Amino acid sequence: MKLIFAGTPEFAAQALAAIIAAGHEVALVLTQPDRPAGRGMALQPSPVKKLALAHGIEVFQPLTLKDAEAQVKVAGIAAEVMVVAAYGLILPQLVLDMPKFGCINIHGSLLPRWRGAAPIQRALLAGDAETGVCIMQMEAGLDTGPVLLRGTFPIETKDTTASLHDRLAALGARLVVEALGRLPLVAEAQPLEGVTYAHKIEKAEALIDWQRSAAELDRHIRAFNPFPGAQALFKGQTIKLWQAMPVAGSGKNGQILAVDRKQIVVACGEGALAIQELQKAGGKRLPVQQFLAGNPLQVGDCFDLPA
């Protein structure tokens, strides 16, 4: 099938790789413009662009798809379908209507739950029992289109945004290839009940509030791993928490209840949190024993509470 692929990050690159491997004709790849990154802030191509160029596929990086020049470029491909995955640009109705089978999107949630930009993090923060991928027929609304295929799996107690991302990317790649092989598919309208929105993650949300329960803070730490990292304050200094688990315990919110070579136990609004991996500003992620060698936290010390 002749298609256009639109996507930017690694999540999308896995889908593109699967589509190429399945033998489809990817006539054009749309991706975000190169962005500065790294210490030198040199311009870096997206994972999707790197993959496309490696396979000799033409890459187009418009700032918008709303101008006539970009639309002429897309229309000239005469694609049967456009596959979209974490692209980052709004597709106007004119573009949505161009391909024979329209545009289909790979979305990392069980729609209509978690429409929007950050479905993986929001599912973890909310304590959802399961998640999955929907292959959706795109329309003008934000992730409101009917669903062509869906796949689900449970969220495990140790899952982080990183681990869920990888599982969802693999599932999305498999499902989109299946969908392309079965077009046209009968689409199922999303139910009106159960709609939630996964608003973009803000860095300020990463701050730990020790007045919340240990179970909530455990999810918080896993949701902000790998980015931007859950942040606790200790005497005004930022410490990132990367691995922890809820345990029994009580005390003043934020107070250190126990310290040993494997964990630092901190009292929460309900229960306690046993922290196993930390990182001070400018340092590396370290297990507790190594962290304590240069940062001697003691029983009775207190993490700062948010203002």
C-alpha positions as CSV (number, residue, x, y, z in Angstrom):
1,M,0.0,0.0,0.0
2,K,1.3,3.5,-0.9
3,L,1.3,5.7,2.2
4,I,2.6,8.7,3.9
5,F,4.0,8.3,7.4
6,A,3.9,11.3,9.9
7,G,5.7,10.9,13.2
8,T,8.7,12.2,15.2
9,P,9.9,10.3,18.4
10,E,11.1,6.7,19.0
11,F,7.5,5.6,19.6
12,A,6.7,6.5,16.0
13,A,10.0,5.2,14.6
14,Q,9.1,1.7,15.8
15,A,5.9,1.8,13.8
16,L,7.6,3.1,10.7
17,A,10.2,0.3,10.9
18,A,7.4,-2.3,11.1
19,I,5.5,-0.7,8.2
20,I,8.7,-0.8,6.1
21,A,9.4,-4.4,7.1
22,A,5.9,-5.4,6.0
23,G,6.6,-4.3,2.5
24,H,4.4,-1.2,2.2
25,E,5.5,1.7,0.0
26,V,6.3,4.6,2.2
27,A,6.4,7.4,-0.4
28,L,7.0,10.3,2.0
29,V,7.8,10.8,5.7
30,L,6.6,13.9,7.6
31,T,8.5,14.7,10.8
32,Q,9.2,17.7,13.0
33,P,12.0,20.1,12.1
34,D,15.5,19.2,13.5
35,R,15.8,20.5,17.1
36,P,18.9,21.6,19.1
37,A,20.0,19.0,21.6
38,G,22.9,17.9,23.7
39,R,25.6,19.9,25.3
40,G,26.6,21.7,22.1
41,M,22.9,22.2,21.2
42,A,23.6,21.1,17.7
43,L,20.6,20.4,15.5
44,Q,19.5,16.8,15.8
45,P,17.2,14.9,13.4
46,S,14.2,13.0,14.9
47,P,14.4,9.2,15.3
48,V,11.8,9.0,12.5
49,K,13.9,11.1,10.2
50,K,17.0,9.0,10.9
51,L,15.2,5.8,10.0
52,A,13.6,7.2,6.9
53,L,16.9,8.5,5.5
54,A,18.5,5.1,6.3
55,H,15.9,3.5,4.0
56,G,16.2,6.2,1.3
57,I,12.7,7.6,1.9
58,E,12.0,11.3,1.2
59,V,11.6,13.4,4.3
60,F,9.5,16.6,4.5
61,Q,9.7,18.8,7.6
62,P,7.2,21.6,7.3
63,L,6.6,24.0,10.2
64,T,2.9,23.7,9.6
65,L,0.5,21.7,7.3
66,K,-1.9,24.7,7.1
67,D,-0.1,26.5,4.3
68,A,-0.8,25.8,0.6
69,E,2.7,24.8,-0.3
70,A,2.8,22.0,2.3
71,Q,-0.6,20.8,1.3
72,V,0.4,20.6,-2.4
73,K,3.4,18.5,-1.4
74,V,1.2,16.0,0.5
75,A,-1.5,15.9,-2.1
76,G,1.1,15.2,-4.9
77,I,2.0,11.9,-3.3
78,A,-1.5,10.5,-4.0
79,A,-1.2,8.2,-1.0
80,E,-3.8,5.6,-0.2
81,V,-3.5,6.3,3.5
82,M,-1.5,8.5,6.0
83,V,-0.3,6.9,9.2
84,V,0.3,9.3,12.1
85,A,2.1,8.6,15.3
86,A,3.2,11.3,17.8
87,Y,3.7,13.7,14.9
88,G,3.3,16.9,16.8
89,L,1.5,19.0,14.2
90,I,-2.2,19.5,13.7
91,L,-3.6,18.0,10.5
92,P,-6.2,20.3,8.9
93,Q,-9.3,18.8,7.5
94,L,-8.1,19.3,3.9
95,V,-5.1,17.1,4.7
96,L,-7.2,14.5,6.6
97,D,-9.3,14.1,3.5
98,M,-6.5,13.7,1.0
99,P,-5.7,9.9,1.2
100,K,-8.2,7.4,-0.1
101,F,-8.5,5.8,3.3
102,G,-7.9,9.0,5.2
103,C,-5.5,9.3,8.1
104,I,-5.1,6.7,10.8
105,N,-3.4,7.4,14.2
106,I,-1.6,5.2,16.6
107,H,-2.6,6.4,20.1
108,G,-1.2,5.0,23.3
109,S,-4.3,4.6,25.5
110,L,-7.7,2.9,25.6
111,L,-9.8,5.6,24.0
112,P,-11.9,7.5,25.0
113,R,-9.8,7.4,28.2
114,W,-6.7,9.7,28.0
115,R,-7.2,11.6,24.8
116,G,-4.3,14.0,24.3
117,A,-0.6,14.5,24.7
118,A,0.5,12.4,27.7
119,P,-1.6,9.2,28.0
120,I,1.2,7.0,29.4
121,Q,2.0,9.3,32.3
122,R,-1.6,10.0,33.1
123,A,-2.6,6.4,33.2
124,L,0.2,5.7,35.7
125,L,-0.6,8.7,37.8
126,A,-4.3,7.7,38.0
127,G,-3.5,4.1,39.0
128,D,-5.1,2.5,35.9
129,A,-5.1,-1.3,35.9
130,E,-4.6,-1.6,32.2
131,T,-3.6,0.4,29.1
132,G,-3.2,-0.3,25.4
133,V,-3.2,1.1,21.9
134,C,-6.0,2.3,19.7
135,I,-5.6,2.6,15.9
136,M,-8.0,5.4,15.2
137,Q,-9.5,7.0,12.1
138,M,-8.5,10.7,12.5
139,E,-10.9,13.5,12.4
140,A,-10.7,17.2,13.4
141,G,-11.3,16.7,17.1
142,L,-8.6,15.8,19.6
143,D,-8.4,12.0,19.5
144,T,-12.1,11.8,19.0
145,G,-12.2,9.6,15.9
146,P,-13.7,6.1,15.6
147,V,-11.4,3.2,16.5
148,L,-10.4,0.6,13.9
149,L,-8.3,-1.8,16.2
150,R,-7.4,-1.9,19.8
151,G,-5.1,-4.0,22.0
152,T,-4.7,-4.0,25.8
153,F,-2.4,-5.3,28.5
154,P,-2.2,-4.8,32.3
155,I,-0.1,-2.2,34.0
156,E,2.3,-4.0,36.3
157,T,3.3,-2.7,39.8
158,K,6.8,-1.9,38.7
159,D,5.9,-0.3,35.3
160,T,7.4,3.1,34.6
161,T,6.6,5.5,31.7
162,A,9.7,4.1,30.1
163,S,8.7,0.5,30.3
164,L,5.1,1.2,29.2
165,H,6.4,3.3,26.3
166,D,8.3,0.4,25.0
167,R,5.5,-2.1,25.3
168,L,3.0,0.3,23.8
169,A,5.3,1.2,20.9
170,A,5.7,-2.5,20.1
171,L,2.0,-3.1,20.3
172,G,1.3,0.0,18.2
173,A,3.7,-1.2,15.5
174,R,2.1,-4.6,15.3
175,L,-1.5,-3.2,15.3
176,V,-0.9,-0.6,12.6
177,V,0.6,-3.2,10.3
178,E,-2.4,-5.4,10.9
179,A,-4.8,-2.4,10.2
180,L,-3.0,-1.5,6.9
181,G,-3.4,-5.1,5.8
182,R,-7.1,-5.1,6.4
183,L,-8.2,-1.7,5.1
184,P,-11.0,-0.7,4.8
185,L,-11.9,-1.6,8.4
186,V,-15.2,-1.0,10.1
187,A,-14.7,1.8,12.6
188,E,-16.3,1.8,16.0
189,A,-17.4,5.2,17.4
190,Q,-15.9,6.1,20.8
191,P,-18.4,5.9,23.6
192,L,-19.6,9.2,25.1
193,E,-18.9,8.0,28.6
194,G,-15.5,7.7,30.2
195,V,-13.8,10.6,28.3
196,T,-10.7,11.9,30.0
197,Y,-7.9,14.1,28.8
198,A,-4.2,13.5,29.2
199,H,-2.9,17.0,29.4
200,K,0.8,17.7,28.6
201,I,3.2,17.0,31.5
202,E,4.6,20.1,33.1
203,K,7.9,20.0,34.9
204,A,6.4,21.6,38.0
205,E,4.2,18.5,38.4
206,A,7.2,16.4,39.2
207,L,7.6,17.8,42.7
208,I,7.0,15.3,45.5
209,D,4.3,16.2,48.1
210,W,4.9,14.1,51.2
211,Q,1.4,14.8,52.3
212,R,0.1,12.4,49.7
213,S,-0.2,8.6,50.3
214,A,2.8,6.3,49.7
215,A,0.8,4.5,47.0
216,E,0.2,7.8,45.1
217,L,3.9,8.8,45.4
218,D,5.0,5.4,44.1
219,R,2.9,6.0,41.0
220,H,4.2,9.5,40.8
221,I,7.9,8.3,40.8
222,R,7.1,5.7,38.1
223,A,5.1,8.2,36.0
224,F,8.0,10.7,35.8
225,N,10.6,8.1,35.0
226,P,12.4,8.8,32.7
227,F,11.3,12.4,32.3
228,P,11.5,14.8,34.1
229,G,12.2,12.6,37.1
230,A,10.2,12.9,40.4
231,Q,11.8,15.7,42.5
232,A,12.0,15.9,46.3
233,L,13.5,18.8,48.2
234,F,15.9,18.4,51.1
235,K,17.0,21.5,52.8
236,G,16.2,23.4,49.6
237,Q,18.2,21.1,47.3
238,T,16.6,19.0,44.6
239,I,17.0,15.2,44.8
240,K,15.4,13.1,42.1
241,L,13.8,9.8,43.2
242,W,13.9,7.0,40.6
243,Q,12.9,3.9,42.4
244,A,10.8,3.3,45.5
245,M,8.0,1.1,46.9
246,P,5.2,1.7,49.5
247,V,5.8,0.1,52.9
248,A,4.2,0.3,56.3
249,G,5.1,3.2,58.5
250,S,3.9,6.4,60.0
251,G,5.4,9.7,61.2
252,K,5.6,13.4,60.3
253,N,5.1,13.9,56.6
254,G,8.5,13.8,54.9
255,Q,10.4,12.5,57.9
256,I,13.0,9.8,57.5
257,L,12.0,6.8,59.5
258,A,14.7,4.4,58.7
259,V,18.0,4.3,56.8
260,D,20.0,1.2,55.8
261,R,22.2,0.2,52.9
262,K,19.3,-0.7,50.6
263,Q,16.6,1.9,51.4
264,I,15.6,5.2,53.0
265,V,12.1,5.0,54.5
266,V,10.1,8.3,54.5
267,A,6.8,8.9,56.1
268,C,3.9,10.0,53.8
269,G,0.4,11.2,54.3
270,E,-0.6,7.5,54.5
271,G,2.0,4.8,54.9
272,A,5.7,5.3,54.0
273,L,7.9,5.2,51.0
274,A,11.1,3.1,50.8
275,I,13.4,4.8,48.4
276,Q,16.0,2.7,46.6
277,E,17.5,4.9,44.0
278,L,18.2,8.6,44.1
279,Q,20.1,11.4,42.2
280,K,21.3,14.7,43.6
281,A,21.5,17.7,41.3
282,G,24.4,17.4,38.9
283,G,25.1,13.8,40.0
284,K,24.3,10.3,38.7
285,R,21.5,7.9,39.6
286,L,22.7,5.9,42.5
287,P,21.5,3.0,44.7
288,V,21.0,4.1,48.4
289,Q,24.3,2.8,49.7
290,Q,26.4,4.8,47.2
291,F,24.2,7.9,47.5
292,L,24.6,7.9,51.3
293,A,28.4,7.8,51.0
294,G,28.3,11.4,49.9
295,N,25.0,12.5,51.3
296,P,24.6,11.3,54.9
297,L,20.8,11.4,55.4
298,Q,19.8,10.3,58.9
299,V,16.7,9.1,60.8
300,G,14.8,12.1,62.0
301,D,15.8,14.3,59.1
302,C,12.9,15.7,57.1
303,F,12.4,16.4,53.4
304,D,10.9,19.8,52.6
305,L,7.1,20.1,52.2
306,P,5.9,22.1,49.2
307,A,5.1,25.7,50.0
